[in-house]
Structures are given as structure tokens and as C-alpha cells.
Amino acid sequence: MDIRATDDYLAVHTAAWGGRTESETALAQRAGAADVPSWGIFGQPDEEVGLIDDVAGSDVLEVGCGTAYVSAWARRRGARPVARDPTPGQLAIAAAQQAARDEHFPLVLARGEQLPFAAAAFDLVVSEYGAAIWADPHAWIPEAARVLRRGGELRFLGNHPLLMACSPVDGTMPARDRLQRSGVDMHRCDWPEVTLPATGDRPAVTEPAVVEFHLPPGALIRLLRDRGFAVLDHIELTAHPDAVTSHEFVTPDWAGRWPHEQVWKARRR
């Protein structure tokens, strides 16, 4: 894949995430203070996800780290993390959180589609959202394979394709209980800017345009196999009955009936 083909969505994401300093700082503070990780948009229990459950003594690369709270969790579990993100604003928040907690590890400004690391440098590549949905899998997964040692693992969490198929293409929220798009050619999802009406104590808010990537399971399995991975697990997550979230694109009721997120785990052969 020509790396220049990613420039359009990288620019979109840099602008979008650069405008979320307040909410992203709050998320970083909340996650950073947690003794036990919780995952995804409904805070799934750590034992159901297992992205960093066995990282002690490992070299871990987080791709699309945002404010790098996953890397902070990995460090507390004995790993040697490196956190990478293409957005300066996100890394600035991560650096501020490191200073506040006196908890330091490398923060690298780089795109997931072109990692500035030597081959076979890491034991684990991990992403909670991040590169898992914000970078083209045809570009970032080959890079993950390149920087992993033999026997190293790739683990990532992102939206389930069914949730994407039920999300209106005009960006309105939340997801419906009917299909809204074809699953045949699912790959790149361009979400337009949308203004969400005021609800309760929250004023109207404008969500910026973003670009996401979501492959159907079969296509993702083939991509992983083609890049030298053996698939170890595919976990489909549903929300618990008492689940709550601040995100508006899926309701707890929807996510309690159908899988809203998925976890992939694969080993470098």
C-alpha cells in the first residue's frame, strides 16, 4: 500500500482528536487512576478481554495509543512499553499524565502504517481502538507483523462489524436494530460531521468527521494469515445488564443483545 494514500485520513484524525483535549484528559485521568484495567466503551472486565494479562518482562508496543493509559497499565504489570500515536495533542496529554504520576516510558509520534522500529523488536503489539479502527488494516497489520518477534502476539480491540452495519451512514446516532449498510464491501467507513441535539444536562455537540476501518471477520482472518499470523482467539463482547457509557453511538440495550465490540488475538508464526 502506498503510504501517501493514508495522508487524507491522518489529517482528518489529527484535526478531530486535537479538538478533544478536555474529554481525552478526563479519560486519561480516570483510566490512569484505575488499579484494574477495564476495556472498551462499556468498561468490559479485564478477565473477559485479556489484552495485557501476561506481559511481565515483555517489550510491548501500543499502536494508536491516544493518551497511553494502556501502556501505563502494561508498565504496572512489569512490561517495557512503548506508546505510539500520530496525533501530537494526544501525546501531549500522555506526557502530562506521565509527569503527574511520575510514570515514564517512551512516547513516539509516528503513524501505525509506517512504524519507526527495527524488525523483531517487540513481544506484543496491542491496540484498544487506536490503530485497530483508525488505521487501514492492510497497512498497519503488516507493520505489526514486521516489528514482532517470532512467537510474539498481536492483540487488538475495536468495534464489531455488526455494530458498524447497523450504524446510519449519515453519522446520526445511535445504532439501529436494522442493517444500514452492506457488509459485502465493508472496509473504509467515512463518517460525516454531525451535530447531536441537546439531551438532559448536555448541550448540543458537534462530532467531527472521522474515518474508520472495519473488515468482516473472514477478510481479517485472511489478512492475518497472509501476514504470517495464526489466529488464537476472536472474542465477541456484549454489554452487561448494568452497563453504562458516555458514548452515544450505541446504547446499552443494543449492546446487550448483539456484539458491539470484538477482540482479536494472533501469534506471529
ZAMARGU-4260 file (C-alpha; in steps of 0.2 Angstrom, whole numbers, plus 5000, padded with zeros to 4 digits):
<rodrens>
0) 5000/5000/5000 | 5007/5017/4995 | 5009/5026/5012 | 5004/5043/5004 | 4986/5035/5002
5) 4984/5037/5021 | 4988/5056/5022 | 4970/5060/5019 | 4963/5051/5034 | 4978/5055/5045
10) 4975/5074/5043 | 4956/5071/5047 | 4961/5062/5063 | 4974/5075/5069 | 4961/5088/5067
15) 4947/5078/5076 | 4957/5072/5091 | 4966/5089/5093 | 4949/5096/5097 | 4946/5084/5111
20) 4958/5089/5124 | 4946/5091/5139 | 4937/5074/5136 | 4953/5065/5132 | 4962/5072/5148
25) 4947/5067/5159 | 4948/5049/5151 | 4967/5048/5154 | 4965/5053/5172 | 4951/5041/5175
30) 4960/5026/5167 | 4976/5031/5174 | 4969/5030/5192 | 4962/5013/5189 | 4970/4998/5198
35) 4962/4986/5186 | 4960/4989/5168 | 4943/4989/5160 | 4940/4989/5142 | 4931/4997/5128
40) 4915/5008/5128 | 4906/4999/5142 | 4921/4995/5153 | 4922/4977/5150 | 4930/4967/5164
45) 4949/4963/5162 | 4946/4945/5163 | 4934/4945/5148 | 4947/4954/5137 | 4965/4949/5142
50) 4974/4961/5131 | 4989/4963/5143 | 4986/4949/5156 | 5003/4941/5154 | 5015/4955/5149
55) 5028/4955/5163 | 5046/4956/5156 | 5039/4959/5138 | 5043/4973/5126 | 5026/4980/5122
60) 5021/4992/5108 | 5005/5001/5109 | 4999/5007/5092 | 4987/5021/5091 | 4990/5024/5110
65) 4980/5040/5112 | 4984/5046/5130 | 4993/5030/5133 | 4984/5023/5148 | 4985/5005/5141
70) 5004/5007/5141 | 5003/5013/5158 | 4993/4998/5164 | 5006/4987/5155 | 5020/4995/5164
75) 5012/4992/5181 | 5011/4974/5176 | 5030/4973/5173 | 5031/4976/5154 | 5043/4988/5145
80) 5030/4998/5135 | 5032/5010/5120 | 5017/5020/5116 | 5015/5027/5098 | 5002/5039/5091
85) 5001/5050/5075 | 4992/5064/5085 | 5003/5077/5094 | 4988/5083/5105 | 4986/5065/5112
90) 5004/5063/5116 | 5004/5079/5125 | 4991/5073/5136 | 5000/5057/5138 | 5016/5066/5143
95) 5006/5077/5156 | 4999/5061/5164 | 5016/5053/5165 | 5023/5069/5174 | 5008/5069/5186
100) 5011/5051/5190 | 5030/5050/5189 | 5027/5035/5177 | 5038/5036/5162 | 5040/5026/5146
105) 5044/5031/5128 | 5030/5041/5118 | 5033/5041/5099 | 5025/5052/5086 | 5023/5041/5071
110) 5009/5033/5060 | 5004/5015/5063 | 5006/5012/5044 | 5025/5016/5045 | 5032/5011/5062
115) 5050/5018/5066 | 5056/5002/5074 | 5068/4988/5069 | 5061/4972/5064 | 5058/4959/5078
120) 5059/4972/5091 | 5043/4968/5102 | 5035/4953/5110 | 5017/4960/5109 | 5009/4973/5099
125) 4992/4979/5106 | 4978/4991/5102 | 4962/4996/5111 | 4954/5005/5097 | 4969/5016/5091
130) 4976/5008/5075 | 4963/4994/5077 | 4950/5006/5069 | 4959/5022/5064 | 4972/5015/5053
135) 4970/5004/5037 | 4972/4986/5042 | 4980/4982/5025 | 4994/4994/5030 | 4996/4993/5049
140) 4994/4974/5052 | 5009/4971/5040 | 5019/4983/5050 | 5014/4975/5066 | 5020/4958/5059
145) 5037/4966/5054 | 5041/4973/5072 | 5035/4957/5081 | 5047/4943/5086 | 5043/4925/5081
150) 5030/4919/5093 | 5025/4937/5098 | 5007/4941/5098 | 4996/4954/5091 | 4980/4959/5101
155) 4968/4972/5097 | 4950/4978/5102 | 4938/4988/5091 | 4920/4989/5085 | 4911/4974/5079
160) 4907/4974/5061 | 4888/4971/5065 | 4888/4987/5075 | 4895/4996/5060 | 4882/4988/5049
165) 4868/4995/5060 | 4875/5012/5061 | 4867/5025/5050 | 4879/5031/5036 | 4874/5049/5039
170) 4883/5048/5056 | 4867/5050/5066 | 4866/5040/5082 | 4863/5028/5090 | 4865/5012/5080
175) 4848/5005/5074 | 4841/4987/5075 | 4841/4986/5056 | 4855/4985/5044 | 4860/5002/5037
180) 4874/4997/5025 | 4881/4982/5015 | 4893/4970/5023 | 4900/4964/5007 | 4912/4979/5003
185) 4915/4984/5021 | 4932/4991/5024 | 4933/5010/5025 | 4919/5020/5034 | 4919/5039/5031
190) 4908/5047/5045 | 4902/5065/5041 | 4902/5079/5054 | 4886/5078/5063 | 4878/5089/5077
195) 4870/5079/5091 | 4855/5088/5099 | 4855/5093/5117 | 4849/5079/5129 | 4847/5082/5148
200) 4861/5092/5155 | 4872/5090/5140 | 4871/5104/5127 | 4871/5101/5108 | 4888/5095/5102
205) 4896/5093/5085 | 4906/5077/5082 | 4919/5080/5069 | 4921/5070/5053 | 4932/5054/5055
210) 4937/5039/5045 | 4937/5021/5052 | 4941/5004/5045 | 4932/4988/5049 | 4934/4972/5040
215) 4922/4957/5040 | 4929/4943/5050 | 4933/4932/5035 | 4943/4946/5027 | 4953/4950/5043
220) 4957/4931/5046 | 4964/4930/5028 | 4974/4946/5030 | 4981/4940/5047 | 4986/4923/5039
225) 4994/4931/5024 | 5005/4941/5035 | 5011/4926/5045 | 4999/4926/5059 | 4990/4911/5067
230) 4973/4917/5074 | 4972/4912/5093 | 4956/4919/5098 | 4941/4930/5092 | 4930/4936/5107
235) 4914/4945/5103 | 4909/4956/5118 | 4891/4961/5123 | 4887/4973/5137 | 4882/4968/5154
240) 4865/4971/5161 | 4870/4986/5171 | 4882/4993/5158 | 4883/5012/5156 | 4893/5023/5144
245) 4896/5041/5139 | 4897/5036/5121 | 4881/5039/5111 | 4883/5028/5095 | 4877/5013/5104
250) 4865/5010/5118 | 4867/4998/5132 | 4851/4989/5127 | 4858/4987/5109 | 4875/4981/5115
255) 4866/4968/5127 | 4858/4960/5113 | 4871/4960/5100 | 4890/4960/5100 | 4896/4978/5100
260) 4915/4975/5101 | 4927/4962/5096 | 4945/4956/5102 | 4957/4948/5091 | 4972/4938/5096
265) 4985/4931/5084 | 5003/4924/5085 | 5017/4928/5074 | 5022/4911/5066
</rodrens>
